[in-house]
Amino acid sequence: MFARLRPYLSFWTVCVAAIVTDVATKLLVVRHIPFGAYFGDDPDRAPIFVFPWFWIVHVGNKGAAWGLGAEHDVRPFLVFLALAVLALVWRWRQPLLRELQGGQLAFGLFVGGTLGNVRDRLFGDHVIDFIDVHLPYYRFPAFNVADSCICVGVGIYVIMSYRHDRLRREAIVSHGGEDPPPGA
């Protein structure tokens, strides 16, 4: 059985590390920061001010990204959607994991992050968000390690697949008799 898992060792390592890091950071936030700590004006529920532009807060998100659908109980739909996407990605994992350099890293981050947020939705009534970034003239919605893993994983996949397609196109051109003129 280990021989079948060996090609996916990087994937499993990254996936488990993402889940463990997400759960551990959320447990720390729940234990040490009161729920609702988001604005700096309440001394009983004050966030941790790491930098003027980076706070550790404790809020819940009952909806999808940026709180979409939070006014309704969308948890069953979001859990189903996440598991369906994971099933589809798993179904077509071969090209993702084997053809793309960095594919196992991207897939591990994506799956680990998705499962981290699914865990919150299954065992709680909201996803715990705690990373609060303040950009000039904009306060980005709070997020968590799982959200970061999903975004970084998708970003790596997009970059790697674009690079892979570009290299494949270059190989086709160079083998198709369309070599550049000498001295070019």
Order of alpha helices (4+ residues) and beta strands (2+ residues): alpha-alpha-beta-beta-alpha-alpha-beta-beta-alpha
